[in-house]
């Protein structure tokens, strides 16, 4: 079966990826950028391709010091949970009826096959969406095209407008798409996040396809 190494062999030969590396060289040299450069591909390192069951697509990394760790929505346990993550835990509690610890490290999900990736992988300190460049859009398109070649049943959870713009690249009939508003207070508090049954729907799909469900509670 293919691996993430195969994916990176494909993209590393492309012009946009060379441009992306030049961009990283400049940004990390001149600015404070998150996550640390060695963690840009943390999601890939923690969830091998052959174990991916769920793909959660976020926006861009947290932009305050010590937060971003290369996993969408995740922060180290030493950090206070950002509002978006608090709302994620609240919805998990609603759907499962079990409490979640307010510990922000979502590595426990990656170990279960949840691939936590942002549409933009880096950000300048204190400047959300500062790295919204076309190269990242090309990268995510190629990533989804690569994932879509995998016929194993898989669930995509697209949270918010930026993530849902990539829905058109998800075409494999063995894959389920679940769309919800972004869990940030700006989105979640206006409907489309709470009591939306998305985590249960995900698990129902996995179990229907003889895959182990995700233990969403930490």
Secondary structure, DSSP 4 states (H G I P E B T S, - for coil): ---HHHHHHHHTTSHHHHHHHHHHHHHHHHS-EES-GGGTTHHHHHS-GGG--EEEEE-S---STTT--SSTT---TTSPPPHHHHHHHHHHHHHHSS---S---THHHHTTTEEEEESS--EETTBTTTT--HHHHHHHHHHHHHHTT--S-EEEEEESHHHHTTGGG---TTEEEEEE--SSHHHHTTSSSTT--HHHHHHHHHHHTT-PPP----
